[in-house]
Amino acid sequence: MNSTWSRPFFLGEWQKLKAKHTITHLGGASSSLWSLQGLFNLAGEEKAFELLEKKMSYSSLQGSLSLRTNISQLYETVNAENVVLFCGAQEALSCLYLSLLNKNDAVVSLSPSYAPMTLSLQKIGANCIEQKLTMSENKWSLNFDELKDKVIANKASLVVTNFPHNPTGFIPEHSIWKQFLESMKVPVICDEVFRGLEFGAISPAICDVYDKGISVGSMSKTFACPSLRIGWVVCKDQALIQKLLNVKRYFSICCSLYDEFIANLVLEHKDELLHKHKMHIRNNLNYIHDSVVPQIKDEWLQFNDIDAGLLLFPKLNLSVDATTFCSQFLEASGVRFEPGECFASDIKNHFRVGLGSHNLSAGFERLFEFIKKIER
């Protein structure tokens, strides 16, 4: 029997098929800014020796107390007992779904989205209802009244959100988000892996503002450490914490002790590292605003504004769809973006741009050359 879990999905297939042609990846959702040597220069040589002397043993099921304590300090109203560690945010989400849902339960989620986030809901037999984000006047938005209506009309057991949003960069106004949560009676998951990358004040975490709110985080996005396979769930429901631990025993059992140690180092120096990461993102965003937008003048590419995160999801105004355009551009230049179909089958004229790249200006110069050729 062919399990539904083994069937490919568009984003996975796109990345697999296009990887061999990729020289420069400008569609990624994370940054890679630090080396181990750089972290140890920051933390002190004694930390390097401490890591080297650690035995290759298991970590604990829930995760090391020191790391869970550091993670809890990213929030306002929780402590280490409210945190469970996982091997990345996707494992955290999958274990949440298995802990919270039964087959045929209704779940309202967002579209477009990071594909495995919603596809794994379907794999366990949930009835998925999508609420679409829309782009108007260079801004992506979400109709929370429609979202609430779908939750009520479908008697949903769970709502799954993601702010700052992948791939659009959308983040809701706090008052509107709070009003929506006050109207909810069911658990609401918020994938907050980009939280902390706001250009202004950091958004309140859902676990701090809603008693049934469940925050998901990771080291990959905000802290620019995708090689550290550390994700987490934060919630105040201790019964759910125990369910998560039971489900986790069927999967990773525990995170790498070495990943936990390095993640601790990062969080102990998070202010300095976050400042550098946000400056890197801001420099790339300034390049888009100052050098790219004036050249295109919204004629063939319309950029969206963002207030947080490191992703843009511009609209392509050409006769070809974004998948064809991205494929042709990749073959001609070695530069890869991720087309909209990676995030929703009906998104044909958008593609994702990652502001974590180190080669953004060189990649866009090649894009301008490519456009000149196809316009002839």
N, C-alpha and C positions, 0 to 999 in steps of 0.2 A: 504494500500500500504506500502511496506517495504522500507523505505528511505535508500538510499545508505550510509548516515551518520551513521546509526545504525549497519551496518555490521561490524563484528570484523576484525581486522588485526593481522598479525602474532606476532608482538612485544607485542601488548596489550594482546593477548591470552596467549602468553608465560609467561608474567609477572603475569597474573591472575592465571594461572594453577600451576605455580611453586612457587608462594609466600608462600604457606603453608608448603613447604619442605625447605624453605630457612632459614638457621641460619646465614650465612655470605654471603653478596652480594658483589662480586668482579667485577661485570660487569657494575656498575652504572656510570653515566656520570656527577656526581657532588660530591662535598664534603660537609660534615656537621661539621663544625669546631667550630662554635660560639654558645654560649648561650646568652639569653637576659641579664643575670646577668653579663656575661663577657663584653658585649657591654656597659652596663651602668657603669661598673668599669672603662672602657676606656673613656667614654664620660662624666662621672660625675653624681653624685647622683641626681642633679637637673633635668637632662634629664628624669630620671625615674619618678619623680614627675610630670613633664610636660606632659608625656604620660598619666599618671593615671588621670590627670585632664581634658583630652580632651573629649568633648562630642561625643556621637556616631552618628555623622552626616555624610552626604555625602561629598566626596571630589569633586573637579571640574571635568568636562568632560575631559579636556585635561590633567589634573593632576596638582598637586600643583606647584606653580611657583618656590618655593625653591628647590624641587626635580628636576624639569626640568632644573633649572639652574645648579645644581650639575652634572647632567647627561651631559649637553652640554659641561661641562669642561673636559669631557673625549675625546672630539673631538677638531679639530683645527680651523674650519671655520664656526661654527654654534653657535646659541644662543638658549635660552629657547623656542622661538617661533617656532623653527624647530623640537621640540620634542613633541611626543604624548605618553602618558603612557597607558599601557594595563595590564590586569591581566595575565601576563606571555607572553613569546615570541610566543607561539602557537596562542594565540588570536591575537597578532600583525600580524603574518603572514596571518592568515585567513582573517582579515579585509583588509590587503593589497591586497590579491587576489580578494576579492569582490569589491574593489575600482578600481582595474586596469584592470580587465579582463571581457570579454564577453564569452558566451558559444562558444566552438569550437576554441577559440584563441589558437595559438600554444605557448607553453612554453618549454624552454629547461632547464632541471634541472640535478642534479648530482646523480649518483648511485655508491655505496650504499649511503643511507641517513637515517636520522631519519624519520621513516615511515610517521607520520602525516604531516610532512613538504611537502611531495610530494603527498600523498594520498588526502589531502584536495584540491589540484589542480584538481584532477580527479573528486572529489565530486561536484565541481561547473561546470563541463563540459568542462574543458580545455583539449586541445590535448597535452599530455605530451611526450616530446622527451628526452630520457636520454643520458647523456654523462658519460661513465664509467671511474672511477679511476682504475688504475692497480698497482700491486705490483711487483717490480723487484729489486733484490739484496737488500732486506730488506728496500726498500723505496717505499712508495706509491707516485704515480704521476698522473697528469692530463694533457692530450694533449689539449692545448688551441687552436691550429690550428683546430683540429677537432670540438671543441666546437664552435668556430667562424663559421666554415662551416655549422654546423647544425642550428645555428641561422639564417644565411642568406638563406640557402636552404629551410627552413621551414617557412620563413617570420615570425619569432617568434615575439610576442608582448612583451615578458618578458623573462628574464633569472634569474634563482634562484640558488644561490650559498651558500656555508657555509664554512667559513674559520676562525680559524682553524677548520678542518673538523671532523664531527662526522659520522662514528666511526673510521676513519683511522688516525686522527691526522695530516693529510697533510695540509701544508700551502704553498702557491705559492711564488716564488721569486718575489720581488716587481717589478722589471723591466718587467718581463713577464706578470704579472697581469696588470700593467699600460698599456703596449702595447695592451693587449686584450681590455681593457676598452676604449682606444683611438679609437679602430675600431668599437665600438658599437654605435648604434643610438637609442636603445630602453632602457627602464628602466632595471636596474640590481639590484636585491635584494641580499644582503649578510647577512646571519644569522651569526652574529659575537659574539654569546653568550660566546665564549671562548677567545675572544680578551682580551689581557692584561695578558694572561698566557704564552706569548712567553718566551723562554729561553734567548733570546737576546733582541734587541730593539722591542718595540711594533709596530705591523704592522699598516700602515696607514688605517684608516677607509674608506670604499667606498664612504661615503657621503662627505668626504674631498677631494677625488681625481677624482670624476666623477660627472658631473653636474646632471646626471640622476641616480646617485647612491643612494640606500636606505639601510641604516644600521638598523639592528635589534639587540637589546641587551636585557639583563635581569640581575637580581640580582642572579639568581640560580647557574650559573656555575663559572664565573670569581670570584665572590665575595663570593662563598660558602654559599649562603643563599637561598636554594630551598624552604624553608617555606615562604619566602616573595614572594607573587605572583605579582611581579612587572616586566613587560617587557616594551619595548619601540621601537618606530620607530623614526629615525632621517633622515630627508631629507630637501632639500632646495626648494622643489616644494610646495608653499603655497596652490595651488589648490588641490593637493593630500592631504595635511594636513586637509583641510576642508572636503574632501570626507571621510577620515578616521574617523573624528569626527561624521559625519552623520551615517556611518556604525556602529560605536561603540555604538551608542544609541540603537541599536537593540540587543546588547549583554550585556556586563558588566555595561555599562553606566559610571562607574567610578571605580577606584581601592579603596581598603580599606584605609581609612585615617590613620589607625594604621600601616599598611604595609608601607605607604609612609613615615611616621614619622621615622620608624626604618631604612628604606632604606637610608634616609637622614643621619642618624647617621653613618651608614656603609660607605657611600661615604665621609663623613667629616673626616673619619679615614682610608681612603682607602689605603694609602701608607703602614701603619703598618700592616693592615689586609692582603693586597696582598702579602707583603713580607713573612708573616707566611704561607699563602696558598701555595705560590710557593716553599717554603722550604719543606713543607709537600709533595708536588708532587715530588720534586727533590729527596727527601729521598727514596720515593717509587720507583722512576725510577732507582736510584742507586742500590737499592736492586735487581731489575730485572737484571740489567747489571752485577752486581758483584756476585750475588748468584744463580740466576736462569739460566741465559744464559750459564755459564760454565758447569752446570750440564746437560743441554739438548743438547748442542753442535749442535743445529739446526737439530737433528736427528728426533724428532717427533713433535717439535714445533719451528717455525721460527718467531722470533720477528722482528717487524719493528722499524726503527728509527723514532723519532719525534723531531721537533724543537719547538713545542708549544702545549698547551692544556694539558689534563689529561687523554687521551685515547690512548690505544694501540689496534691493530687489527691483532694479530699474525695468522700465517698460521699453521693449524694442518696437520701433515704428518702421518696419520694413515689410516687404512683400513675403519674406520667408518667415517661418516660425522660429522660435528661439532654439529649439533642439537642432534644427538644420543649420542655423546660423552658428551656434556654438561648435557643432561638429566640423563644419567647414573651416571656421577660424582656427580651431585646434590643429587640424591637418595642415593648414598653411603656415602656422606660426609656432606651434608647440605650446601655446598658452590656453589654459582651460578655465572656463567658467562652468557653473552648474545650471542647466536650463530649468525652467519652471516645472516641466513635467516630472522632475525628480521629486517634487513636493506636492503636486496635485495633477491629476491627469488632464484637467481642463485648463491649466495655466499654460497657454501656448506662446505668450509673447513677453515673458519676463525671464530674467536669469539672475542668479545670485552672484554677488561680488563680495569677497571677504576683505575686510580692512586690516586683517592681521598679516597680510603679505609683506615681504621685504622687497618685492619687485613690481610694485603696482605701476609706477611711472613707465618703466620699460615695457610692461605688458600693454598698457594703453597706447603707447606710441605705436606698437605693432598693430593694435586694433584700428587706429586711425589710418595706417597704411593699407590695411586690409579693406577698409570701407572705401578708400579712394579707388582701389582696383575694381571692386564690384560695382561701383557707380559709373564706371567708364562705359 
